[in-house]
Amino acid sequence: MKAGLLASVFGAVLVSASADPSMAKTAAGAADLILTDAHVYTLRWGEPALDGKPAPDAPITNGKWHPDAAAVAIRGGKIVYVGNDKGALALRGKQTKVIDLNGATVIPGLVDSHTHFVELGAKLESVDLTDVATEAEAVAKVAERAKSVPKGEWIFGAGWDEGAWANRYPDKQLLSAAVPDHPVVLRGLHGFAIWINQAALDAGRITRASPVPVGGEMRLGPDGEPNGLFLNRAATMVEAAVPPEPQAVVARHALKGLTQMASDGYVMVHEAGVPAQAMAALQQLEDENRLPIRVYAMLSLRDPPLMRHWIARGPDRDNDSMLVTRAVKAYYDGALGSRGARLLADYEDKPGHRGISGSGYGFDRDLARAAMKAGFQLGIHAIGDAGNREVLDFLEAEFKADSATARNRHRIEHAQVVSPEDQPRFARLGVIASMEPPHAVEDKGWAEERLGPQRIRGAYAWRSLRTGGARLTFNADNPGSDHSIFYGLHAAITRQDKQLQPQGGWYPAERLTIEEAIRGYTSWSAHAAFREAQTGIIARGRWADLTVMDIDPFALAATAPEKILTGRIRATIVNGKLVYQR
């Protein structure tokens, strides 16, 4: 990058080493990059207490947070100095780039610990139905796209909210009438519902006689034929009917998704549920040195041939590669919005129904057990209180049978509704709760209808789990939710949506502090990927993975938390390289 561009990007001056020859270093000792005039929060102080109280050595004076450093120097992809401007500039050499950040905030590089960035990249090329309120509006968007798509080609869309629409699900009629000449596949916001037209049914040869997977529902119309709506595991019927994309297209989607994550401040993502074709695409991108940020791949348990290959091979043991594979993503139950999550008692708004789980939702215990024994970390999707209890029971039994498997930092993805009596089991078993702050504020409009006033208190229960000693890691489960760090932090500390509702927060007792929220996306997520020795804090010898933003969330959390939503990413640095700058 040219010096002039860096200066314009940051509104600052790129300082030349020749300005002070006495400070110039040899090539071996000089820094590659120096960041000065920054508000640096290193997170290298002690962990907060379980109630959120900061450690005694945290940088707080009279109850107010303040940065604990002002400059960072980087060489060879590692941090070589953290401190004041003078100390950092002492490492300036002839080739050193020095960026004056003019008071911007620097934190350890952000990690989203549960993404679907390949889907995100595909969504960026498809019809975006996020925030679409009605069936008619969604159909109009698809019909508009069809005008520019050759007849017969598939059209994809994503983002309609299967939770909010659960009492008024669409069918194929309006969509088929508006778009008769293209197979159309519209994925729900969280991936637990798919809505298609008649052309897609015909192309996939899906009829009333088609077998429906256990744990899935294919809705039928008055004529007894599929009405175009597929819920929970029945979504796999549509996925199987869609022609496979060439590896080059999958690689393009992956790169597009990763590039978007880099521009949003993330230095690493945990990709949840990677099948064989996506793994091949990611390996291709790594071989070509094209991965812009680090990828922690979680293999899909739903791909048995891929799993058998990796179980025989064993998990990656290195941490330095841009692509590391040492985890497995599994599904244990469905989603709360589509009433697929497994509950201990009936759904409040659907008496006699408790959802689905385990083998009924395709969870392969034997394959999961084999992966654990081979040394893989399991990340098991569990939403309902029964689903979470059963997963904890499964893990506890496996730990008793083979104590070595307990060391793999297994995770429950979402841990969305957890019975109070099961919350302490996370800490006791050493199971990480991988959770999404955006889900709470997005689901609040209907979640209590599903659970009732008592069980809702065990839902999205970040503080309760923390108080019980559980380790947390935060993410957005994109593209199902907006992965903006500013949205995530705001949701975590206020329990309010983007419209600042409800006043006072939704079940505010479950809020976290700003330090806990930031750690959930940095140091705690690094631990969830076995990388706490390399990253997660800003310290000498750590990876030079940093996020620069134009607001100070530590300061705003106490005075004007709503202003966190206005934040923007200034730069993303991975392995000492500027992979994004505004």
Secondary structure as GFF3:
##gff-version 3
##sequence-region A 1 582
A	DSSP	alpha_helix	3	10	.	.	.	ID=ss1
A	DSSP	three_ten_helix	17	19	.	.	.	ID=ss2
A	DSSP	three_ten_helix	21	23	.	.	.	ID=ss3
A	DSSP	beta_strand	33	36	.	.	.	ID=ss4
A	DSSP	beta_strand	39	40	.	.	.	ID=ss5
A	DSSP	beta_strand	60	61	.	.	.	ID=ss6
A	DSSP	beta_strand	64	65	.	.	.	ID=ss7
A	DSSP	beta_strand	71	75	.	.	.	ID=ss8
A	DSSP	beta_strand	78	83	.	.	.	ID=ss9
A	DSSP	alpha_helix	85	89	.	.	.	ID=ss10
A	DSSP	beta_strand	97	100	.	.	.	ID=ss11
A	DSSP	beta_strand	105	108	.	.	.	ID=ss12
A	DSSP	beta_strand	110	115	.	.	.	ID=ss13
A	DSSP	alpha_helix	117	124	.	.	.	ID=ss14
A	DSSP	beta_strand	127	128	.	.	.	ID=ss15
A	DSSP	alpha_helix	135	146	.	.	.	ID=ss16
A	DSSP	beta_strand	155	160	.	.	.	ID=ss17
A	DSSP	alpha_helix	172	178	.	.	.	ID=ss18
A	DSSP	beta_strand	184	188	.	.	.	ID=ss19
A	DSSP	beta_strand	193	196	.	.	.	ID=ss20
A	DSSP	alpha_helix	198	204	.	.	.	ID=ss21
A	DSSP	beta_strand	216	220	.	.	.	ID=ss22
A	DSSP	beta_strand	226	232	.	.	.	ID=ss23
A	DSSP	alpha_helix	235	241	.	.	.	ID=ss24
A	DSSP	alpha_helix	247	263	.	.	.	ID=ss25
A	DSSP	beta_strand	266	274	.	.	.	ID=ss26
A	DSSP	alpha_helix	276	287	.	.	.	ID=ss27
A	DSSP	beta_strand	294	300	.	.	.	ID=ss28
A	DSSP	alpha_helix	304	313	.	.	.	ID=ss29
A	DSSP	beta_strand	323	331	.	.	.	ID=ss30
A	DSSP	three_ten_helix	358	361	.	.	.	ID=ss31
A	DSSP	alpha_helix	365	373	.	.	.	ID=ss32
A	DSSP	beta_strand	377	382	.	.	.	ID=ss33
A	DSSP	alpha_helix	385	401	.	.	.	ID=ss34
A	DSSP	three_ten_helix	403	408	.	.	.	ID=ss35
A	DSSP	beta_strand	411	414	.	.	.	ID=ss36
A	DSSP	alpha_helix	423	429	.	.	.	ID=ss37
A	DSSP	beta_strand	432	435	.	.	.	ID=ss38
A	DSSP	alpha_helix	437	443	.	.	.	ID=ss39
A	DSSP	alpha_helix	447	455	.	.	.	ID=ss40
A	DSSP	three_ten_helix	456	458	.	.	.	ID=ss41
A	DSSP	alpha_helix	462	467	.	.	.	ID=ss42
A	DSSP	beta_strand	472	474	.	.	.	ID=ss43
A	DSSP	alpha_helix	485	494	.	.	.	ID=ss44
A	DSSP	three_ten_helix	508	510	.	.	.	ID=ss45
A	DSSP	alpha_helix	514	520	.	.	.	ID=ss46
A	DSSP	alpha_helix	523	528	.	.	.	ID=ss47
A	DSSP	beta_strand	546	549	.	.	.	ID=ss48
A	DSSP	alpha_helix	553	559	.	.	.	ID=ss49
A	DSSP	three_ten_helix	561	566	.	.	.	ID=ss50
A	DSSP	beta_strand	569	574	.	.	.	ID=ss51
A	DSSP	beta_strand	577	581	.	.	.	ID=ss52
###
